[in-house]
Amino acid sequence: MEIVKTCGACEQLFTARSLATKYCSTVCANMGRTVYTPEQVKAYLLKYAHIPDDPDACWDWYGYVTDKGRPLACIKNQKLYASHVSYETFVEPLPEGMYLLHSCDNPRCINFRHLHPGTKRDNNAERTSRKRTARGSNHYRSRLNELEVRDILRLFHDEHLSQQNLAKRFNVSFVTIHNVVYREAWGHVLPGQYPPPQDTRKSVTEADVHEMRTLYNNGTSANILAQRFGITPSHAWRICVGKAWAHIP
């Protein structure tokens, strides 16, 4: 059955094979899915964004979005972030190597008044100041929670349990315990109450490095080497595998 329809791009009549057909040709189909000229881009952005009466309010995007909720625009057959397109359309081209930062913290907003260029450091600083950074038990890779970290700090500093015993007790790695007790991680838990211990490790010489690597290659564990040379097991392991003192063959 032949159906006469109007092309959605060129607005010419054509014969379609089904009711679902919108365009008369592939050329028109591509034209209907993307925009090319600056005027078309502006109209495209305004079409898929909700523009409130207040010019300083957010322009929420109702077009395509990524899995993380970031707006996508189809410009010249390319999928681009709609916020970037909005800024470069209404303001100026984004400087090379710069990030586009939101002042409203609304990922769907494409209001160019809420967008400004900045470096990666600027982006991280704004994210931290607005408390948008996942930390502690809210982080998806966390294997501890705040209560367990409190216990670890108390057991290590007040009851003098070793890091190895704490790692076994809480079923985490030695490095995780080391980062907790030396305040390299979870610093927001009990800040100031348990400062990092004074580093009492002895200085390691090149001769020590050679001897440690020889013993390690012959089967001596990093824990035993740490006790023998007065350093932490993690530091001993890094020396033995070449992650520390890498300039020594």
Secondary structure, DSSP 8 states (H G I E B T S, - for coil): --EEEE-TTT--EEEESSTT---SSHHHHHHHH-B-SHHHHHHHHHHHEE--SSTTS--EE-S-B-TTS-BEEEETTEEEEHHHHHHHHHT----TT-EEEESS--TTB--GGGEEEE-HHHHHHHHHHTT-S--GGGSTT----HHHHHHHHHHHHTS---HHHHHHHTT--HHHHHHHHTTSS-TTSSTTTS-----------HHHHHHHHHHHHTT--HHHHHHHHTS-HHHHHHHHTTSSSTT--
